[in-house]
Amino acid sequence: MGKIVLRLDRIMVERKMSLNELADRVGISNVNLSKIKNNKVTAIRFGTLAAICEALECEVGDILEYQKDK
């Protein structure tokens, strides 16, 4: 089975937004956002995902990617 990979870092660079700024806009801690950014989570709340998309002005598909097993 494949896996879902978060591409948050790529969108943050495109939007020129720092981890601190995004964490403030989303309303979560820098530590938790860093875990999301570095794919160190196994789940993410829809509310958090929606807040990230709103802050970055992007769609969910812009930051989530499915990778097949090799």
Backbone hydrogen bonds, N-H to C=O, Kabsch-Sander energy under -0.5 kcal/mol:
donor,donor_aa,acceptor,acceptor_aa,energy
3,K,67,Q,-2.5
5,V,65,E,-3.5
7,R,63,I,-3.6
11,I,7,R,-1.4
12,M,8,L,-2.6
13,V,9,D,-2.0
14,E,10,R,-2.2
15,R,11,I,-2.3
16,K,12,M,-0.5
16,K,13,V,-0.9
17,M,12,M,-2.5
22,L,18,S,-2.4
23,A,19,L,-2.6
24,D,20,N,-2.1
25,R,21,E,-2.3
26,V,22,L,-2.6
27,G,23,A,-2.3
28,I,23,A,-1.6
33,L,29,S,-2.4
34,S,30,N,-2.5
35,K,31,V,-1.9
36,I,32,N,-1.9
37,K,33,L,-2.9
38,N,34,S,-2.1
39,N,36,I,-1.6
40,K,35,K,-3.2
49,L,45,R,-2.6
50,A,46,F,-2.9
51,A,47,G,-2.1
52,I,48,T,-2.3
53,C,49,L,-2.4
54,E,50,A,-2.4
55,A,51,A,-2.4
56,L,52,I,-2.3
57,E,53,C,-0.8
57,E,54,E,-0.5
58,C,53,C,-2.0
62,D,59,E,-1.6
63,I,59,E,-0.6
63,I,60,V,-1.5
64,L,60,V,-1.6
65,E,5,V,-2.1
67,Q,3,K,-3.1
